[in-house]
Amino acid sequence: MKKKVSTMDGRSARKHTAILEAATSVFLDKGYSGTSMDDIAKLAAVSKQTVYKHFSDKEKLFAEIVLATTDRLDATIDLLADLPTDDAGLEENLTRLARQLLTSLTDPQVIQLRRLIIANADVFPDLGNEWYERGFERGLATLAATFQRLADQGLLRIDDTLLAANHFSGLLLWIPVNRAMFTGSTRHTDADLDRYAAAGTRAFLAAYR
């Protein structure tokens, strides 16, 4: 009997995952208002009743998808926290970190999701705030703590570490993210991202080293 319950649980978990994956695809393709639970059920290959069994309404499904993406930033947060404190290799280490940040935050699906959240910020302001706090704001706080550690060791000269974290991120992301947000596509190349990482790091160190 226990084995049967476990099998049912596994089947339910697979359906749950299939619904989430289908909903993510449809929301990104059609937007929130253009998406129906029928669309999601069809792509997930389940009945609409099954979708409602897992998610009571479209808003809750949308919220779970949005907030689940903040978990993907955990690896990036770890990178921010583990920056080596080596004066001789500071520019190289910061440039490497900058490049990894650019790779993560200019991922096409991340850009699409960002546009989707902004488009629905008036409708779901609390959701937008929570996504920002659990994602980008958490990353900035971790980067600020890392800069404080570097400042304490005399490698950087910083009065406001959180402002410095925003400056560093802005130097990297202004061009590729704004271009993607306004044009709807990520047209940068790997060489572009390499250049943004190197130039942004040099500008940051010119101000704060």
C-alpha positions, 0 to 999 in steps of 0.5 A: 500500500505504501508503495502505491502512495509513493508512486502516486506522489511521484506521478503528481510531482511530475504533473506539477513540474510539467504544469510549471514548465508549460506555464512558464513557456506560455506566460513568456510567449503570450504574457499574463493576460494572454495566457489561459489555463486551457493553454497551459493544460494543453501544453502540459498534456494534462486536463484543466482540472488537473491544473486547478488541482495543483494551482487554484488560479492563474495568479497563484501559478504565475506567482510560483513561477516568478518566485521560483526563478529567484532560486536560480540566483543562488549560484550567482550569490555564492560567487559574489560572496566568495570573491578572492581577496588578492590585491595582485589579482583583484582586477582579474577576479572582479572581471571574472565575476563581472563576466559571470554576472553578465552571463546570468543576468542577460540569459534570454529567459531571465530577460523575458521574465524581467520584462513580464514582471515589469509589464505586470508590476501595476497588477501585482506590485507585491509580487514584483517587490518580493521578486526584487527583494529575493533576487536582485536586492539579495545579490546587491546586498551580498556584493556590498558585503564582499566590497566591505570585506575588500575595503576592510583589507585596504583593497578598495576605498568605499564609503557606501558599499551598497551604492558601490554594488549598484555602481558596479552592476550598473556599469556592467548591465546598462548596455546589454539589459537596456538593449534587450528590454527595449528591443525584446531580443538579446543581440549581444555576443560573447565578445560584447559581454567580455568587453562590458565585463573588462571595461566595467571593472576598469571603470569601477576600480578607477573610482574605488581602488 
